[in-house]
């Protein structure tokens, strides 16, 4: 069973891996790579948008006491929601591809 928050998508990818096994372990690897790419791209886009909107780079260490609390909370909320939303969309897209890709005829 998946953890309550951060493990939702990982749990979903594990469920996909267990249910759709067209490539065995490859499903887990593809899911992990998809997750990393989604997070990396999302953070790049959010950083760019933040910089344009606020006029400075986002806090690199929001937990630092020198970063103002409202700015740290805003950055945490924006990145958290955006990253989790993109992970969810990536997991669903992967599940859909695997579901449609594994339902064909037998290869022997």
PyMOL commands that set and color helices and strands:
alter all, ss='L'
color gray80, all
select helices_A, chain A and resi 7-19+25-54+69-101
alter helices_A, ss='H'
color red, helices_A
deselect
rebuild
show_as cartoon
